[in-house]
């Protein structure tokens, strides 16, 4: 098993990529959250609201899991 403290160029690059992906998930989560508010406020059909809510939940959960893997704390 590889130590978490081991510092190699590949490890650092992988962590940087993971953090970049987590930022993408955070952006998608915010975008979906805003869309939920817009479509719900506009009186859109329930299915449209549900689609964006599901996207929000998936993005948020993926971001949290990636944060756990990277050993980062929640903001």
Beta strands, then each sheet from edge to edge (+ up, - down):
end
